[in-house]
């Protein structure tokens, strides 16, 4: 490992990605057993497992050790998280959860590609694995949306869900603490926000040209302010851990 570039700002930059992956994985698992059909129970479980695996690898890199990860993750205060509000918010409508899945994974592979020539060899390996898994995630989201678009009522529901989800996606591309140093150290090849136009092109190729008002980011859509749903989600995540924080599993 290239320890010289794992400075505190670079670690905070990586933490934002790890937290996004962690909470997105958790959000997918919330649909296990309650998705509208069994195949999607299984698919969301599998995708959620992948995202949690990505988070685990990034947390391990940040802490420079696999030990203590659970304590670190579950004992942090809410203000110490760097996740975006897209992954913190609870979408209880299936169509919104599906649109979030589509939007997130169409953005996630762009993010992983920024690490393909990283100055940290471990990040190159992690990104290669993640990109392979993201291929499946994107294909799943795209195939499901395509099939549902053939049903008028389903298409209408998905288009309405875009109005809810798309403004939140902008926060995914918002400035990330430590990004400038990560770029200067060669950890990442460029700014994630520069890839927003590519993501928007993908979005409008799939769903058509959308109202430009959807692409105005709210002032509170940043990585230092938690969504109102965060406490509920964090409570779910820590539910077993808090039964006995000192237990060794």
LUMGUMAR-632225 format. One line per field, with one value per residue: residue in one letter; residue number from 1; y, z, x of N, C-alpha, C in turn. Coordinates in Angstrom, 2 decimals, padded with zeros to 5 digits, always signed. Atoms other than C-alpha are relative to their C-alpha. Layout:
BEGIN
type: [a/...]
seq: [NUM/...]
nc2: [Y/...]
nc3: [Z/...]
nc1: [X/...]
cac2: [Y/...]
cac3: [Z/...]
cac1: [X/...]
cc2: [Y/...]
cc3: [Z/...]
cc1: [X/...]
! end
This chain:
BEGIN
type: [x/x/x/x/x/x/x/x/x/x/x/x/x/x/x/x/x/x/x/x/x/x/x/x/x/x/x/x/x/x/x/x/x/x/x/x/x/x/x/x/x/x/x/x/x/x/x/x/x/x/x/x/x/x/x/x/x/x/x/x/x/x/x/x/x/x/x/x/x/x/x/x/x/x/x/x/x/x/x/x/x/x/x/x/x/x/x/x/x/x/x/x/x/x/x/x/x/x/x/x/x/x/x/x/x/x/x/x/x/x/x/x/x/x/x/x/x/x/x/x/x/x/x/x/x/x/x/x/x/x/x/x/x/x/x/x/x/x/x/x/x/x/x/x/x/x/x/x/x/x/x/x/x/x/x/x/x/x/x/x/x/x/x/x/x/x/x/x/x/x/x/x/x/x/x/x/x/x/x/x/x/x/x/x/x/x/x/x/x/x/x/x/x/x/x/x/x/x/x/x/x/x/x/x/x/x/x/x/x/x/x/x/x/x/x/x/x/x/x/x/x/x/x/x/x/x/x/x/x/x/x/x/x/x/x/x/x/x/x/x/x/x/x/x/x/x/x/x/x]
seq: [1/2/3/4/5/6/7/8/9/10/11/12/13/14/15/16/17/18/19/20/21/22/23/24/25/26/27/28/29/30/31/32/33/34/35/36/37/38/39/40/41/42/43/44/45/46/47/48/49/50/51/52/53/54/55/56/57/58/59/60/61/62/63/64/65/66/67/68/69/70/71/72/73/74/75/76/77/78/79/80/81/82/83/84/85/86/87/88/89/90/91/92/93/94/95/96/97/98/99/100/101/102/103/104/105/106/107/108/109/110/111/112/113/114/115/116/117/118/119/120/121/122/123/124/125/126/127/128/129/130/131/132/133/134/135/136/137/138/139/140/141/142/143/144/145/146/147/148/149/150/151/152/153/154/155/156/157/158/159/160/161/162/163/164/165/166/167/168/169/170/171/172/173/174/175/176/177/178/179/180/181/182/183/184/185/186/187/188/189/190/191/192/193/194/195/196/197/198/199/200/201/202/203/204/205/206/207/208/209/210/211/212/213/214/215/216/217/218/219/220/221/222/223/224/225/226/227/228/229/230/231/232/233/234/235/236/237/238/239/240/241/242/243/244/245/246/247/248/249]
nc2: [-001.20/-001.27/-000.69/-001.43/-000.76/+000.18/-001.10/-000.20/-000.45/+001.08/+000.96/-000.55/+000.14/+001.41/+000.27/-000.38/+001.08/+001.16/-000.23/+000.12/+001.41/+000.66/-000.31/+000.48/+001.43/+000.16/-000.34/+001.12/+001.12/-000.30/+000.53/+001.45/+000.53/-000.88/-000.44/+000.45/+001.39/+000.74/-000.20/-001.26/+000.26/+000.61/-000.91/-001.10/+000.57/+000.21/-001.31/-000.58/+000.68/-000.54/-001.36/+000.10/+000.50/-001.13/-000.85/+000.68/-000.12/-001.39/-000.24/+000.69/-000.82/-001.23/+000.32/+000.70/+001.28/+000.47/+000.04/-001.22/-000.65/-000.09/-001.03/-001.28/-000.34/-000.07/-000.95/-001.38/-000.91/-000.28/-001.07/+000.55/+000.70/-000.83/+000.51/-000.97/+000.19/+000.98/+001.33/-000.09/-000.16/+001.22/-000.01/+001.14/+000.39/+000.87/-000.67/-000.93/+000.82/+000.47/-001.13/-000.29/+001.06/-000.31/-001.23/+000.19/+000.90/-000.65/-000.96/+000.67/+000.51/-001.16/-000.31/+001.02/-000.16/-001.01/+000.67/+001.06/-000.20/-000.64/+000.15/+001.02/+001.26/+000.68/-000.62/+000.51/+001.35/-000.13/-000.57/+001.01/+000.91/-000.72/-000.29/+001.23/+000.17/-001.08/+000.38/+000.75/-000.91/-000.87/+000.83/+000.33/-001.19/-000.37/+000.99/-000.13/-001.24/+000.20/+000.85/-000.73/-001.10/+000.51/-000.02/-001.45/-000.45/+000.12/-001.08/-001.24/+000.03/-000.21/-001.38/-000.80/+000.26/-000.79/-001.35/+000.07/+000.52/-000.70/-001.09/+000.55/+000.53/-001.08/+000.02/+001.03/-000.62/-001.23/+000.00/+001.00/-000.42/+000.72/+000.38/-000.66/+000.68/+001.33/-000.17/-000.40/+001.16/+001.07/+001.03/+000.00/-000.69/-001.26/-000.34/+000.76/-000.92/-000.20/+001.10/-000.20/-000.09/+001.34/+000.69/-000.59/+000.50/+001.36/-000.11/-000.51/+000.99/+001.05/-000.48/-001.18/-001.28/-000.29/-001.41/-000.51/-000.31/+001.16/+000.03/-001.08/+000.63/-000.74/-000.48/+000.94/+001.27/+000.13/+001.16/-000.32/-000.07/+001.29/+000.01/+000.25/+001.45/+000.65/+000.60/+001.26/+000.97/+000.31/+000.84/+001.34/+000.57/+000.26/+000.66/+001.18/-000.41/-000.67/+000.96/+000.25/-000.58/+000.60/+001.41/+000.41/+000.93]
nc3: [+000.00/+000.04/-001.20/+000.04/+000.57/-000.82/-000.95/-000.54/+001.00/+000.94/-000.70/-000.07/+001.36/+000.17/-000.94/+000.64/+000.91/-000.82/-000.65/+001.04/+000.32/-001.17/-000.18/+001.15/-000.22/-001.05/+000.56/+000.83/-000.86/-000.60/+000.88/-000.04/-000.54/+000.21/+001.39/+000.58/+000.45/-000.63/+000.72/-000.44/-001.34/+000.18/+000.72/-000.89/-001.03/+000.61/+000.28/-001.30/-000.51/+000.74/-000.44/-001.34/+000.19/+000.45/-001.17/-000.91/+000.54/-000.14/-001.43/-000.35/+000.52/-000.78/-001.34/+000.22/-000.70/-000.06/-001.38/-000.51/+000.96/-000.52/-001.03/+000.68/+000.78/-000.78/-001.12/+000.44/-000.12/+001.31/+000.69/+000.48/+001.27/+001.19/+001.03/+000.63/-000.46/+000.87/-000.60/-001.37/+000.00/+000.07/+001.06/-000.29/+001.24/+000.78/+001.20/-000.38/-000.31/+001.27/+000.68/-000.73/+000.40/+001.36/-000.01/-000.77/+000.67/+001.21/-000.44/-000.78/+000.83/+000.37/-001.18/-000.13/+001.08/-000.41/-000.77/+000.82/+000.10/-001.27/-000.57/-001.05/+000.72/-000.54/+000.56/+001.36/-000.13/-000.48/+001.07/+001.04/-000.49/-000.09/+001.34/+000.52/-000.66/+000.44/+001.30/-000.31/-000.62/+001.04/+000.88/-000.72/-000.08/+001.33/+000.50/-000.74/+000.45/+001.37/-000.03/-000.63/+000.89/+000.96/-000.68/-000.16/-001.39/-000.59/+000.57/-000.64/-001.37/+000.06/+000.37/-001.19/-000.95/+000.42/-000.54/-001.41/-000.20/+000.75/-000.76/-001.03/+000.63/+000.15/-001.20/+000.18/+000.73/-000.68/-000.41/-001.00/-000.78/+000.29/+001.41/+000.67/-000.37/+000.60/+001.40/+000.09/-000.38/+000.97/-000.53/+000.89/+001.22/+000.25/-000.86/+000.26/+000.49/+001.44/+000.70/-000.06/+001.34/+000.60/-000.65/+000.45/+001.35/-000.14/-000.55/+000.96/+001.08/-000.46/-000.40/+000.75/-000.57/-001.21/-000.41/-000.49/-001.42/-000.80/-000.11/-000.90/-001.28/-001.19/-000.81/-001.06/+000.59/-000.05/-000.77/-001.42/-000.63/+000.11/+000.36/-001.16/-000.15/-000.36/-001.33/+000.10/+000.69/-000.84/-001.07/+000.56/+000.23/-001.27/-000.90/-000.62/-000.61/-001.28/-001.02/-000.81/+000.78/-000.31/+000.41/+001.12/+000.78]
nc1: [+000.84/-000.72/+000.47/-000.30/+001.11/+001.20/+000.04/+001.35/+000.97/+000.27/+000.85/+001.36/+000.53/+000.38/+001.08/+001.25/+000.36/+000.33/+001.28/+001.03/+000.17/+000.57/+001.41/+000.76/+000.17/+001.01/+001.31/+000.43/+000.40/+001.30/+001.05/+000.02/+001.25/+001.14/+000.03/+001.27/-000.05/-001.08/-001.26/-000.59/-000.54/-001.31/-000.90/-000.39/-000.87/-001.32/-000.60/-000.32/-001.19/-001.14/-000.29/-000.57/-001.36/-000.83/-000.21/-000.93/-001.36/-000.44/-000.24/-001.25/-001.09/-000.05/-000.51/-001.26/+000.09/+001.38/+000.46/+000.60/+000.88/+001.36/+000.03/-000.16/+001.19/+001.23/-000.10/-000.14/+001.13/+000.59/-000.74/-001.27/+000.25/-000.20/+000.90/+000.89/+001.37/+000.66/-000.06/+000.52/+001.46/+000.80/+001.01/+000.87/+000.69/-000.87/-000.48/-001.07/-001.17/-000.56/-000.63/-001.25/-000.93/-000.46/-000.79/-001.24/-000.95/-000.48/-001.02/-001.05/-001.09/-000.82/-000.81/-001.04/-000.98/-000.97/-001.07/-000.58/-001.45/-000.32/-001.34/+000.13/+000.27/+001.18/+001.20/+000.15/+000.58/+001.38/+000.82/+000.18/+001.04/+001.27/+000.52/+000.59/+001.29/+000.89/+000.56/+001.22/+000.97/+000.56/+000.83/+001.23/+000.84/+000.44/+000.95/+001.25/+000.65/+000.46/+001.20/+001.10/+000.39/+000.97/+001.30/+000.28/+000.08/-001.34/-000.81/+000.41/-000.52/-001.45/-000.27/+000.27/-001.07/-001.16/+000.15/-000.39/-001.36/-001.05/-000.62/-000.88/-001.22/-000.97/-000.83/-001.01/-001.11/-000.41/-001.41/-000.35/-001.17/-001.23/-000.10/-001.12/-001.24/+000.04/-000.37/-001.42/-000.82/+000.19/+000.89/+001.15/-000.43/+000.68/+001.14/+001.22/+001.02/-000.19/+000.66/+001.46/+000.61/+000.05/+001.11/+001.26/+000.22/+000.52/+001.35/+000.96/+000.08/+000.91/+001.32/+000.39/-000.43/+000.76/+000.13/-001.28/+000.14/-000.39/-001.46/-000.43/-000.30/+000.42/-001.13/-000.33/-000.43/-001.45/-000.45/-000.20/+001.32/+000.69/+001.42/+000.87/+000.19/-001.26/+000.04/+000.74/-000.83/-001.16/+000.51/+000.17/-001.32/-000.68/+000.94/-000.61/-001.27/+000.23/+000.42/-001.20/-001.10/-001.30/+000.00/-000.86/+000.82]
cac2: [+000.00/+003.53/+004.88/+008.28/+009.28/+008.02/+011.39/+012.45/+014.43/+011.47/+009.16/+011.51/+011.50/+007.69/+007.70/+009.51/+006.72/+003.99/+005.56/+005.88/+002.23/+001.13/+002.95/+002.09/-001.56/-001.23/+000.44/-002.46/-005.00/-003.21/-004.67/-008.30/-010.11/-007.14/-006.46/-006.91/-010.25/-012.93/-012.42/-008.84/-009.97/-012.04/-009.44/-006.60/-008.89/-009.75/-006.15/-004.97/-007.58/-006.31/-002.70/-003.65/-005.58/-002.49/-000.46/-003.05/-002.96/+000.84/+000.97/-001.57/+000.64/+003.75/+002.09/+000.27/-002.87/-005.10/-005.01/-002.48/-001.77/-002.55/-000.38/+002.44/+002.29/+001.71/+004.11/+007.17/+010.18/+011.25/+014.36/+012.14/+010.41/+011.69/+009.95/+011.82/+012.27/+010.11/+007.00/+008.24/+008.88/+006.20/+005.51/+003.30/+003.29/+000.49/+002.67/+005.22/+002.49/+001.15/+004.59/+005.24/+001.90/+002.87/+006.37/+005.31/+002.46/+004.49/+006.99/+004.47/+002.92/+006.41/+006.90/+003.60/+004.34/+007.33/+004.82/+002.66/+004.15/+005.08/+005.65/+003.20/-000.33/-001.70/+000.79/-000.39/-003.97/-002.91/-000.85/-003.71/-006.03/-003.40/-002.50/-006.14/-006.27/-002.90/-004.31/-006.73/-003.99/-001.71/-004.53/-005.49/-001.93/-001.27/-004.52/-004.00/-000.41/-001.43/-004.15/-001.90/+000.87/-001.38/-001.15/+002.33/+002.54/+001.35/+003.84/+006.67/+005.63/+005.52/+008.93/+010.38/+008.71/+010.50/+013.81/+012.70/+010.98/+013.01/+016.15/+013.94/+012.44/+015.84/+015.54/+012.40/+014.57/+017.41/+018.46/+015.79/+016.72/+015.82/+015.51/+018.07/+016.35/+012.94/+014.24/+015.86/+012.62/+010.54/+008.58/+009.51/+010.82/+013.72/+015.39/+013.28/+016.35/+016.65/+013.39/+014.72/+015.70/+012.12/+010.75/+013.20/+012.13/+008.50/+009.50/+011.42/+008.79/+006.33/+008.51/+011.39/+015.06/+016.01/+019.31/+021.39/+022.28/+018.75/+019.50/+022.34/+021.13/+022.13/+024.08/+021.34/+018.58/+018.16/+015.64/+017.44/+017.60/+014.43/+013.67/+013.53/+009.76/+009.12/+008.44/+005.78/+004.05/+004.28/+002.80/-000.15/-000.67/-000.62/-002.60/-005.86/-004.22/-002.18/-005.29/-005.90/-003.50/-005.40/-008.78/-010.59/-012.30]
cac3: [+000.00/-000.81/+002.74/+001.82/-000.08/+002.50/+004.21/+006.40/+003.53/+001.16/+003.76/+004.16/+000.39/+000.36/+003.37/+001.36/-001.21/+001.45/+003.26/+000.03/-000.79/+002.74/+002.96/-000.59/+000.20/+003.37/+001.46/-001.01/+001.82/+003.18/+000.20/+000.98/+001.50/+000.57/-003.07/-005.44/-006.77/-005.56/-008.27/-007.10/-003.49/-004.66/-007.03/-004.50/-001.88/-004.25/-005.31/-001.70/-000.74/-003.49/-002.34/+001.28/+000.08/-001.73/+001.45/+003.52/+001.18/+001.28/+005.08/+005.37/+003.20/+005.20/+008.55/+007.06/+008.84/+008.82/+012.61/+014.34/+011.29/+013.00/+016.00/+013.71/+011.50/+014.14/+016.78/+014.62/+015.27/+012.49/+011.73/+011.10/+008.14/+004.64/+002.74/+000.31/+001.01/-001.95/-000.04/+003.34/+002.33/+002.74/-000.41/+000.52/-002.97/-005.11/-008.21/-006.35/-005.03/-008.56/-010.02/-007.26/-008.09/-011.78/-011.10/-008.49/-010.49/-013.68/-011.69/-009.67/-012.55/-013.60/-010.07/-009.96/-013.29/-011.67/-009.66/-012.61/-012.64/-008.95/-007.19/-004.56/-006.07/-003.73/-005.12/-008.65/-007.59/-005.72/-008.66/-011.11/-008.98/-008.38/-012.07/-012.95/-010.39/-011.51/-015.01/-013.55/-011.47/-014.49/-016.66/-013.98/-013.52/-017.24/-018.08/-015.35/-016.37/-020.02/-019.23/-016.98/-019.59/-021.81/-019.25/-019.37/-015.64/-014.66/-017.03/-015.51/-011.98/-012.97/-014.60/-011.45/-009.36/-011.40/-010.16/-006.59/-007.06/-009.68/-007.51/-004.81/-007.26/-007.70/-004.11/-005.12/-007.39/-004.87/-003.78/-001.71/+001.17/+000.36/-003.38/-004.48/-002.52/-003.78/-007.33/-006.72/-005.15/-008.10/-005.96/-008.35/-011.91/-011.71/-010.08/-009.75/-010.40/-013.89/-014.77/-014.01/-017.68/-018.76/-016.20/-017.28/-020.90/-019.89/-017.93/-020.76/-023.35/-021.24/-020.04/-022.51/-021.91/-018.40/-016.87/-016.25/-012.82/-011.65/-012.01/-009.49/-006.33/-003.01/-000.63/+001.99/-000.44/+000.72/+002.58/+005.92/+006.54/+007.20/+005.65/+008.06/+007.43/+008.46/+012.14/+011.27/+008.85/+011.20/+013.96/+011.74/+010.89/+014.54/+015.95/+016.56/+017.29/+020.14/+021.86/+023.05/+021.58/+023.27/+021.87/+019.57/+016.79]
cac1: [+000.00/+001.16/+000.83/+002.26/-000.88/-003.39/-003.49/-006.45/-008.07/-007.71/-009.22/-012.18/-012.61/-012.69/-015.00/-017.68/-017.62/-017.60/-020.54/-022.53/-021.94/-022.77/-026.09/-027.12/-026.50/-028.57/-031.40/-031.49/-031.70/-034.77/-036.69/-035.88/-039.16/-041.33/-040.42/-043.41/-042.16/-039.77/-037.16/-036.67/-036.31/-033.37/-031.93/-032.00/-030.46/-027.61/-027.01/-027.16/-024.57/-022.26/-022.58/-021.89/-018.85/-017.55/-018.04/-016.17/-013.17/-013.05/-013.41/-010.58/-008.37/-009.24/-008.51/-005.49/-006.71/-009.81/-009.97/-012.18/-014.35/-017.65/-016.85/-015.74/-018.83/-021.50/-020.17/-019.78/-021.97/-024.30/-022.23/-019.19/-020.82/-020.09/-022.88/-025.10/-028.79/-029.80/-028.71/-029.97/-033.58/-036.22/-038.23/-041.16/-042.66/-041.28/-041.04/-038.90/-036.61/-036.18/-035.47/-032.92/-031.29/-031.11/-029.80/-027.24/-025.75/-025.57/-023.50/-021.52/-019.63/-018.47/-017.17/-015.29/-013.63/-011.92/-009.83/-008.76/-005.24/-004.96/-001.64/-002.95/-002.68/-005.34/-007.84/-007.16/-007.94/-011.07/-012.31/-011.75/-013.86/-016.53/-016.83/-017.49/-020.29/-021.65/-022.12/-024.67/-026.31/-026.78/-028.11/-030.60/-031.87/-032.06/-033.85/-036.43/-037.12/-037.39/-039.93/-042.01/-042.02/-044.14/-046.96/-048.61/-049.42/-045.93/-044.30/-046.32/-045.29/-041.61/-041.75/-043.32/-040.64/-037.97/-039.37/-038.66/-035.31/-033.42/-033.00/-031.46/-028.97/-027.35/-026.10/-024.23/-022.08/-021.69/-018.16/-016.45/-014.12/-010.53/-011.16/-008.57/-005.81/-006.93/-006.57/-003.17/-001.88/-003.08/-005.52/-008.31/-008.12/-010.58/-013.57/-016.69/-018.83/-017.32/-019.08/-022.57/-023.20/-022.37/-024.80/-027.50/-027.03/-027.55/-030.64/-032.28/-031.38/-033.37/-036.27/-036.35/-035.58/-036.64/-037.72/-034.59/-035.98/-035.19/-031.48/-031.35/-029.65/-031.17/-028.94/-029.13/-028.12/-024.54/-022.44/-022.25/-026.01/-027.98/-031.35/-034.28/-034.49/-030.88/-031.59/-034.16/-031.79/-028.81/-030.94/-031.78/-028.12/-027.02/-029.93/-028.03/-024.68/-026.17/-027.55/-023.99/-021.38/-018.54/-019.52/-017.09/-019.01]
cc2: [+001.25/+000.87/+001.51/+000.83/-000.17/+001.02/+000.14/+000.54/-001.08/-001.05/+000.51/-000.08/-001.42/-000.36/+000.35/-001.11/-001.23/+000.15/-000.09/-001.46/-000.75/+000.25/-000.42/-001.50/-000.28/+000.29/-001.14/-001.16/+000.24/-000.58/-001.52/-000.47/+000.87/+000.59/-000.60/-001.40/-000.62/+000.24/+001.28/-000.06/-000.49/+000.96/+001.13/-000.49/-000.16/+001.31/+000.68/-000.62/+000.52/+001.38/+000.00/-000.54/+001.09/+000.91/-000.61/+000.13/+001.41/+000.35/-000.64/+000.81/+001.26/-000.25/-000.71/-001.32/-000.44/-000.03/+001.36/+000.68/+000.18/+001.09/+001.39/+000.43/+000.25/+001.01/+001.44/+000.82/+000.36/+001.05/-000.48/-000.81/+000.98/-000.49/+001.13/-000.32/-000.95/-001.37/-000.02/+000.00/-001.34/+000.15/-001.25/-000.41/-000.80/+000.71/+000.98/-000.76/-000.49/+001.13/+000.40/-001.03/+000.31/+001.21/-000.19/-000.85/+000.55/+001.07/-000.70/-000.51/+001.13/+000.33/-001.01/+000.14/+001.05/-000.61/-001.01/+000.11/+000.68/-000.24/-000.99/-001.32/-000.72/+000.57/-000.44/-001.37/+000.06/+000.50/-001.02/-000.98/+000.68/+000.25/-001.24/-000.21/+001.08/-000.28/-000.75/+000.94/+000.86/-000.78/-000.34/+001.19/+000.35/-000.97/+000.14/+001.25/-000.18/-000.83/+000.76/+001.14/-000.45/-000.04/+001.46/+000.48/-000.04/+001.12/+001.33/+000.09/+000.28/+001.44/+000.94/-000.18/+000.78/+001.40/+000.07/-000.28/+000.85/+001.18/-000.49/-000.50/+001.08/+000.06/-001.06/+000.57/+001.28/-000.09/-000.94/+000.47/-000.85/-000.31/+000.63/-000.67/-001.40/+000.06/+000.31/-001.15/-001.17/-001.13/-000.18/+000.91/+001.33/+000.21/-000.82/+000.90/+000.26/-001.07/+000.12/+000.14/-001.36/-000.77/+000.55/-000.44/-001.41/+000.03/+000.39/-000.85/-001.10/+000.52/+001.19/+001.27/+000.36/+001.50/+000.46/+000.34/-001.15/-000.01/+001.20/-000.60/+000.89/+000.37/-001.00/-001.37/-000.06/-001.11/+000.30/+000.15/-001.30/+000.21/-000.33/-001.49/-000.70/-000.72/-001.33/-001.08/-000.43/-000.88/-001.44/-000.69/-000.45/-000.88/-001.20/+000.37/+000.57/-000.94/-000.32/+000.51/-000.64/-001.46/-000.23/-001.08/-000.96]
cc3: [+000.00/+001.15/-000.08/-000.53/+000.79/+001.14/+000.56/-001.02/-001.02/+000.64/+000.10/-001.36/-000.24/+000.92/-000.60/-000.92/+000.80/+000.65/-000.99/-000.31/+001.14/+000.10/-001.19/+000.11/+001.04/-000.54/-000.88/+000.87/+000.65/-000.83/+000.00/+000.67/-000.22/-001.41/-000.69/-000.60/+000.43/-000.67/+000.44/+001.44/-000.12/-000.64/+000.91/+001.13/-000.53/-000.24/+001.31/+000.60/-000.70/+000.52/+001.40/-000.07/-000.46/+001.19/+000.94/-000.50/+000.15/+001.47/+000.44/-000.45/+000.84/+001.37/-000.04/+000.75/+000.00/+001.42/+000.41/-000.93/+000.57/+001.05/-000.62/-000.69/+000.90/+001.13/-000.44/+000.28/-001.39/-000.78/-000.54/-001.28/-001.16/-001.18/-000.60/+000.40/-000.88/+000.66/+001.43/+000.04/-000.17/-001.08/+000.16/-001.19/-000.86/-001.22/+000.32/+000.35/-001.27/-000.74/+000.72/-000.37/-001.38/+000.03/+000.70/-000.77/-001.33/+000.32/+000.63/-000.87/-000.48/+001.14/+000.15/-001.07/+000.33/+000.75/-000.84/-000.16/+001.27/+000.43/+001.16/-000.68/+000.49/-000.57/-001.44/+000.03/+000.43/-001.12/-001.11/+000.39/+000.00/-001.37/-000.64/+000.61/-000.43/-001.37/+000.20/+000.57/-001.06/-000.92/+000.67/+000.01/-001.36/-000.54/+000.69/-000.42/-001.41/-000.04/+000.56/-000.88/-001.04/+000.58/+000.32/+001.45/+000.67/-000.51/+000.67/+001.42/+000.02/-000.34/+001.18/+001.04/-000.34/+000.60/+001.46/+000.15/-000.67/+000.78/+001.09/-000.59/-000.13/+001.21/-000.06/-000.66/+000.68/+000.44/+001.16/+000.77/-000.34/-001.46/-000.69/+000.32/-000.61/-001.47/-000.13/+000.35/-000.98/+000.48/-000.93/-001.19/-000.27/+000.94/-000.41/-000.61/-001.50/-000.83/+000.02/-001.39/-000.70/+000.58/-000.49/-001.43/+000.02/+000.45/-001.08/-001.27/+000.37/+000.18/-000.80/+000.71/+001.17/+000.30/+000.62/+001.48/+000.90/+000.28/+000.78/+001.39/+001.16/+000.85/+001.06/-000.52/-000.03/+000.98/+001.48/+000.73/-000.28/-000.41/+001.23/+000.24/+000.53/+001.34/-000.02/-000.63/+000.87/+001.18/-000.45/-000.16/+001.31/+000.95/+000.72/+000.73/+001.40/+001.08/+000.94/-000.79/+000.23/-000.44/-001.16/-000.77/-000.78]
cc1: [+000.87/-000.49/+000.16/-001.16/-001.29/-000.02/-001.42/-001.00/-000.36/-000.90/-001.44/-000.68/-000.51/-001.17/-001.36/-000.49/-000.42/-001.38/-001.16/-000.30/-000.68/-001.51/-000.84/-000.23/-001.07/-001.40/-000.53/-000.50/-001.35/-001.16/-000.07/-001.29/-001.22/-000.03/-001.23/+000.02/+001.32/+001.34/+000.70/+000.46/+001.44/+001.00/+000.47/+000.90/+001.42/+000.71/+000.40/+001.25/+001.25/+000.39/+000.62/+001.43/+000.95/+000.32/+001.04/+001.43/+000.54/+000.26/+001.32/+001.21/+000.18/+000.63/+001.34/+000.05/-001.46/-000.56/-000.58/-000.98/-001.41/-000.13/+000.07/-001.30/-001.20/+000.05/+000.18/-001.26/-000.50/+000.79/+001.35/-000.16/+000.17/-000.84/-000.83/-001.44/-000.80/-000.06/-000.54/-001.53/-000.71/-001.07/-000.86/-000.85/+000.98/+000.58/+001.12/+001.27/+000.67/+000.70/+001.29/+001.07/+000.57/+000.94/+001.34/+001.00/+000.48/+001.05/+001.20/+001.13/+000.90/+000.97/+001.15/+001.07/+001.05/+001.19/+000.78/+001.52/+000.52/+001.44/+000.01/-000.38/-001.25/-001.30/-000.24/-000.66/-001.46/-000.90/-000.25/-001.10/-001.36/-000.61/-000.63/-001.39/-000.99/-000.60/-001.31/-001.07/-000.69/-000.92/-001.32/-000.95/-000.57/-001.05/-001.36/-000.76/-000.57/-001.29/-001.20/-000.49/-001.03/-001.41/-000.33/-000.02/+001.37/+000.91/-000.33/+000.55/+001.51/+000.34/-000.28/+001.10/+001.27/-000.06/+000.42/+001.49/+001.08/+000.60/+000.94/+001.31/+001.06/+000.93/+001.08/+001.25/+000.51/+001.46/+000.26/+001.22/+001.22/+000.23/+001.21/+001.32/+000.06/+000.40/+001.49/+000.93/-000.16/-000.89/-001.20/+000.34/-000.69/-001.16/-001.23/-001.07/+000.12/-000.71/-001.52/-000.62/-000.10/-001.17/-001.33/-000.33/-000.57/-001.45/-001.01/-000.05/-000.99/-001.42/-000.50/+000.46/-000.91/-000.02/+001.31/-000.05/+000.40/+001.50/+000.55/+000.17/-000.44/+001.21/+000.43/+000.43/+001.52/+000.37/+000.27/-001.33/-000.75/-001.46/-000.83/-000.24/+001.24/-000.08/-000.74/+000.88/+001.18/-000.42/-000.19/+001.36/+000.63/-000.82/+000.63/+001.28/-000.22/-000.54/+001.15/+001.21/+001.36/+000.10/+000.96/-000.74/+000.89]
! end
